[in-house]
Amino acid sequence: MTFKPSYFKADLFKVLSNPVRIQILDALRLGEQSVGYIAEWLEIEASAVSQQLAVLRSRNLVTSRKQGNYVFYSVRDPALFKVLDAALEVFNNHLVDVRDALEQLE
């Protein structure tokens, strides 16, 4: 079986296609966080956060550490934030193009 980077990229973008997962990753920019903290930060149920963290963990994007009754999560590879930042830059560029097109219509 040959490893193909394009398949890895496609799977990564599939995992990142869920807005809650992206919000969770953004919460983890601050460093290691508990499920409870992330749920409070996102204002959603802890069970929903746990479900999405399980997906991220299954793709090796986050790691977990148990301490007492709490589970703490962190991003496995901080380069993931570069991917998210690049997507935000593309989005912002798109908004600039839309704004310019609307201004030309006026």
Secondary structure, 3 states (H helix, E strand, C coil): CCCCHHHHHHHHHHHCCCHHHHHHHHHHHHCCEEHHHHHHHHCCCHHHHHHHHHHHHHCCCEEEEEECCEEEEEECCCHHHHHHHHHHHHHHHHHHHHHHHHHHHC
